[in-house]
């Protein structure tokens, strides 16, 4: 008991030291440390894992961000940067002994260069707000995660987010030109440039998707694209999940590059239809949404070809969106898949693995068998065109043992992705959720290289420690436990 009291005193003294250092230049309202003030930041969109931060800092200027980082570097205090908190892998999970650096006040669009089709924005700007700001000029920002109404561009950079239209238009890394980044020492570096290429190593690609381990993004220059003249969606219904999976491969093999290509199994379409009334068939095994955009002539030709491929692949019905309202309704249903899952289950656990398209049917069939093995339902929603799967495992955190079974179910899905030649993530990042799975995907030499890159940017490991890249010691321990597969991850973190 004495040791506990002594540690509490040490922790309190540390907290007071950090608060005093930050309040030397930040307003009191921008440095939060009372439990009731910092508790709202205890998790991101992955609510299964929670940790109340020691201190939350809310800077308003780039200079303040740099001073916060300098102080944390001097005091050897870990820092976790946070955007809108919509991430689904625990990447913004705070540390009980660290500072949560919120970029919530960085919400300005700094400059729009219409002739160059670029925009400079602060990291707290919402994804959708960029497109809304330039809509009158016939432009938009292409990456469109399902959370685009709320997620911030800084978080999109950290996780290399994609979205429904990433098959044709790419991920975040393909749609940005330049970053301003604050290092852990509090210095500003500019990465990338406004030209098509920049000299030296491709640090822009390295920083995009680095999950806050290498620096804190304070400004992003994004590319803007002209809105397509016309777009239509084919909705195709299949009575067999493997036929639907093969249809995806057949469309791509036919040389068609859809603007968006999504798939939902019956569990997902039933949940979505009850929630959003999108007009989906609910009496079939799977529904595909395949969009073509471009000129009206191009779209007409692509839609015809898509329908032909779908029908040859065994579709029991195909329907083409009649007008823009129906097209948007089809997509609104797909984007409502996550909240729809929340409407039919107390909790859901969203996975994020990527597989070769040719294995979609097989993987979905094996996930169905896992449902029986773990006694849990799973609704499958994913970006079929690039094989990025989002199985939604439905569970109840209030039932003893269900979260542990859910985690084991999710881990087995990720191992299946690796088995068929895929990877453990596509756009949600690793965070804390998939860190053990990194031990399976990468060998020790590869992990050492990742750590060497980390040390080059952050020698003392203060930026978002314990996320994304596991230590070799952790992997050794995981290897000893892996045979059990159902072990509880992060036993030190309070469960929901």
Residue pairs with C-beta under 8 A, 6 or more apart in sequence:
11 54
11 97
14 54
14 97
15 33
15 54
15 55
17 75
18 54
18 55
18 71
18 72
18 75
18 77
18 99
19 31
19 33
19 55
21 71
21 75
22 31
22 55
22 57
22 68
22 71
22 99
23 31
25 64
25 67
26 57
26 58
26 59
26 64
26 68
29 58
30 57
30 58
30 59
30 60
31 55
31 56
31 57
31 58
32 38
32 55
32 56
32 57
32 58
33 54
33 55
33 56
35 52
37 56
38 52
38 53
38 54
38 55
38 56
38 94
38 100
39 52
41 52
41 53
41 56
41 82
41 85
41 94
41 100
41 102
42 50
42 51
42 52
42 53
42 94
43 49
43 50
43 51
43 85
43 90
43 93
44 82
44 85
44 86
44 87
44 88
44 90
44 91
44 92
44 93
45 85
45 86
45 87
45 88
45 147
46 87
46 88
46 89
46 90
46 93
46 431
46 432
46 433
47 347
47 496
48 347
48 349
48 397
48 403
48 407
48 495
48 496
49 90
49 93
49 432
49 433
49 490
49 493
49 495
50 93
50 493
50 494
50 495
50 496
51 93
51 94
51 95
51 96
51 493
51 494
52 94
52 96
53 80
53 94
53 95
53 96
53 98
53 99
53 100
54 95
54 96
54 97
54 98
54 99
55 98
55 99
55 100
56 94
56 99
56 100
56 102
57 68
57 99
57 100
57 101
57 102
58 102
58 104
58 105
59 65
59 68
59 101
59 102
59 103
59 105
60 105
60 106
62 180
62 182
62 188
62 218
62 219
65 101
65 103
65 182
65 216
65 218
66 182
66 186
66 187
66 188
67 186
68 79
68 99
68 101
68 186
69 79
69 101
69 182
69 183
69 184
69 185
69 186
69 216
70 185
70 186
71 77
72 78
72 79
72 98
72 99
72 184
72 462
73 184
73 185
73 186
73 460
73 462
76 460
76 462
77 97
77 98
77 99
77 462
78 95
78 97
78 98
78 99
78 461
78 462
78 463
78 464
78 465
79 98
79 99
79 100
79 101
79 184
79 216
79 462
79 463
79 464
80 92
80 93
80 94
80 95
80 98
80 99
80 100
80 101
80 212
80 464
81 92
81 101
81 103
81 154
81 158
81 212
81 216
81 217
81 463
81 464
82 92
82 94
82 100
82 101
82 102
82 103
82 104
83 92
83 103
83 104
83 123
83 124
83 151
83 152
83 154
83 155
83 158
84 104
84 124
84 126
84 147
84 150
84 151
84 152
84 155
85 92
86 147
86 150
86 151
86 152
86 155
87 155
87 158
87 159
87 428
87 429
87 431
88 350
88 352
88 428
88 433
89 159
89 352
89 425
89 428
89 429
89 430
89 431
89 432
89 433
89 434
90 431
90 432
90 433
90 467
91 158
91 159
91 211
91 212
91 429
91 430
91 431
91 432
91 464
91 467
91 468
92 100
92 155
92 212
93 431
93 432
93 467
93 493
94 100
95 465
95 466
101 216
103 122
103 123
103 124
103 152
103 154
103 216
103 217
103 218
104 124
105 124
106 122
106 123
106 124
106 125
106 154
106 218
107 122
107 124
107 125
107 126
108 121
108 122
108 125
109 119
109 120
109 121
109 122
109 125
109 129
109 130
109 133
110 120
110 121
110 122
110 219
111 119
111 120
112 118
112 119
112 120
112 133
112 134
112 224
113 119
114 134
114 137
114 139
116 194
117 139
117 223
117 224
117 225
117 226
118 177
118 194
118 221
118 222
118 223
118 224
119 130
119 133
119 134
119 141
119 221
119 222
119 224
120 219
120 220
120 221
121 130
121 153
121 219
121 220
121 221
121 222
122 154
122 218
122 219
122 220
123 152
123 153
123 154
123 155
123 157
123 217
123 218
123 219
123 220
124 152
124 153
124 154
125 152
125 153
126 148
126 149
126 150
126 151
126 152
126 153
127 141
127 143
127 144
127 145
127 147
127 148
127 149
127 151
127 152
127 153
127 156
127 161
128 144
128 148
128 149
130 140
130 141
130 153
130 222
130 224
131 139
131 140
131 141
134 140
134 141
134 224
135 227
138 226
138 227
139 224
139 225
139 226
139 227
140 224
140 225
140 227
141 175
141 222
141 223
141 224
141 225
142 165
142 169
142 170
142 175
142 223
142 225
143 156
143 161
143 162
143 163
143 165
143 166
143 169
143 170
143 171
143 172
143 175
144 163
144 164
144 165
145 151
145 156
145 161
145 162
145 163
145 427
146 163
146 164
146 334
146 335
146 337
146 338
148 163
151 161
153 220
153 222
154 217
154 220
155 161
156 172
157 172
157 176
157 179
157 207
157 208
157 209
157 217
157 220
158 209
158 210
158 211
158 212
158 217
158 429
159 172
159 209
159 211
159 427
159 428
159 429
160 171
160 172
160 173
160 208
160 209
160 427
160 429
161 171
161 172
161 427
162 170
162 171
162 172
162 383
162 386
162 388
162 426
162 427
163 427
164 260
164 262
164 331
164 334
164 335
164 383
165 259
165 260
165 291
166 383
166 386
166 388
166 427
167 257
167 258
167 259
167 260
167 261
167 383
167 385
167 386
168 257
168 258
168 259
168 260
168 293
169 175
169 225
169 259
171 427
172 208
172 209
173 204
173 205
173 208
173 209
175 222
175 223
176 192
176 204
176 208
176 220
176 221
176 222
176 223
177 192
177 193
177 194
177 204
177 221
177 222
177 223
178 190
178 191
178 192
178 193
178 194
178 204
178 220
178 221
179 190
179 191
179 192
179 204
179 207
179 208
179 217
179 219
179 220
179 221
180 188
180 189
180 190
180 191
180 217
180 218
180 219
180 220
181 188
181 189
181 190
181 191
181 207
181 214
181 215
181 216
181 217
181 218
182 188
182 215
182 216
182 218
183 189
183 215
183 457
183 458
184 215
184 457
184 458
184 460
184 462
184 463
188 218
189 215
191 203
191 204
191 207
192 198
192 203
192 204
192 221
194 221
198 204
206 214
206 453
207 214
207 215
207 217
209 429
210 468
211 429
211 430
211 431
211 464
211 467
211 468
212 463
212 464
212 467
213 454
213 457
213 458
213 463
213 464
213 467
213 468
213 469
214 453
214 454
214 457
214 458
214 463
215 457
215 463
216 463
228 259
228 293
228 294
229 294
229 295
229 296
230 293
230 294
230 295
230 296
230 299
231 259
231 291
231 292
231 293
231 299
231 327
232 291
232 292
232 299
232 303
232 320
232 321
232 327
233 260
233 289
233 290
233 291
233 320
233 321
233 327
233 330
233 331
234 288
234 289
234 290
234 291
234 292
234 303
234 306
234 307
234 310
234 318
234 319
234 320
234 321
235 279
235 280
235 281
235 287
235 288
235 289
235 318
235 319
235 320
235 321
235 330
236 244
236 247
236 287
236 288
236 290
236 307
236 310
236 315
236 317
236 318
236 319
237 281
237 284
237 286
237 287
237 315
237 316
237 317
237 318
238 244
238 247
238 284
238 285
238 286
238 287
238 288
238 313
238 314
238 315
238 316
239 284
239 285
239 314
239 316
240 285
240 286
240 314
241 265
241 285
241 286
241 361
241 364
241 365
241 368
242 361
242 362
242 364
242 365
243 313
243 314
243 315
243 361
244 263
244 285
244 286
244 287
244 288
244 360
244 361
245 263
245 286
245 357
245 359
245 360
245 361
245 362
245 363
245 364
245 384
246 313
246 314
246 358
246 360
246 361
247 288
247 309
247 310
247 313
247 314
247 315
248 261
248 263
248 288
248 357
248 360
248 384
248 385
249 357
249 358
249 360
250 309
250 312
250 313
251 258
251 261
251 290
251 306
251 309
251 310
252 357
252 385
254 305
254 309
256 292
256 302
256 305
256 306
256 309
258 290
258 291
258 292
258 302
258 306
258 385
259 291
259 292
259 293
260 289
260 290
260 291
260 331
260 385
261 288
261 289
261 290
261 291
261 383
261 384
261 385
262 288
262 289
262 334
262 381
262 382
262 383
262 384
262 385
263 286
263 287
263 288
263 289
263 360
263 380
263 381
263 382
263 384
264 272
264 280
264 286
264 287
264 334
264 337
264 379
264 380
264 381
265 285
265 286
265 364
265 379
265 380
265 381
266 282
266 284
266 285
266 286
267 377
267 378
267 379
267 380
268 337
268 340
268 341
268 379
268 380
268 381
268 392
269 280
269 281
269 282
269 284
269 286
269 287
270 282
271 337
271 340
271 341
271 343
271 344
271 379
272 278
272 280
272 333
272 334
272 336
272 337
272 340
273 279
273 280
273 282
273 333
274 340
274 343
274 344
275 336
275 339
275 340
275 343
276 332
276 333
276 336
276 340
277 329
277 333
278 329
278 330
278 332
278 333
278 334
278 336
279 326
279 329
279 330
279 333
280 287
280 333
281 287
281 317
284 316
284 317
286 364
288 310
288 315
288 384
289 330
289 331
289 334
290 306
290 310
291 327
291 331
292 298
292 299
292 302
292 303
292 306
293 299
294 302
303 320
307 318
307 320
310 318
311 318
321 327
321 330
334 381
337 379
337 381
337 390
337 392
338 348
338 350
338 381
338 392
341 348
341 350
341 379
341 392
341 394
342 348
344 394
345 377
345 394
345 395
345 396
346 395
346 396
346 397
346 398
347 394
347 395
347 396
347 397
347 403
347 496
348 379
348 392
348 393
348 394
348 395
349 392
349 393
349 395
349 406
349 407
349 409
349 410
350 390
350 391
350 392
350 393
350 428
351 389
351 390
351 391
351 392
351 393
351 410
351 413
351 414
352 388
352 389
352 390
352 424
352 425
352 426
352 427
352 428
352 429
352 434
353 388
353 389
353 391
353 413
353 414
353 416
353 417
353 422
353 423
353 424
353 425
353 426
354 386
354 387
354 388
354 389
354 417
354 422
354 423
354 425
354 426
355 363
355 387
355 389
355 417
355 420
355 421
355 422
356 387
356 420
356 421
356 422
357 384
357 385
357 386
357 387
359 387
359 420
359 421
359 422
360 384
360 387
362 420
363 389
363 416
363 417
363 420
364 380
366 416
367 378
367 380
367 391
367 413
367 416
368 378
370 378
370 409
370 412
370 413
371 377
371 378
373 409
374 405
374 406
374 408
374 409
375 405
376 393
376 394
376 395
376 402
376 405
376 406
376 409
377 393
377 394
378 391
378 392
378 393
378 394
378 409
379 391
379 392
379 394
380 389
380 390
380 391
380 392
381 390
381 391
381 392
382 388
382 389
382 390
382 391
383 390
383 426
386 426
387 422
387 426
388 426
388 427
389 413
389 417
389 426
391 410
391 413
393 406
393 409
393 410
395 402
395 403
395 405
395 406
396 402
397 403
397 495
397 496
403 495
403 496
404 486
404 488
405 486
407 486
407 488
407 489
408 485
408 486
410 433
411 436
411 437
411 485
412 485
414 424
414 434
414 437
414 440
415 437
415 440
417 423
417 424
418 424
418 437
418 440
418 441
423 441
424 430
424 434
424 437
424 438
424 440
424 441
425 434
429 468
430 437
430 438
430 467
430 468
430 469
431 467
431 468
432 466
432 467
432 489
432 490
435 466
435 467
435 468
435 469
435 470
435 474
436 470
436 474
436 478
436 489
438 447
438 468
438 469
438 470
438 475
439 447
439 470
439 474
439 475
439 478
439 479
440 482
442 450
444 472
444 475
447 469
447 470
447 471
447 472
447 475
448 472
450 469
451 469
451 471
454 461
454 469
455 461
457 463
470 478
481 487
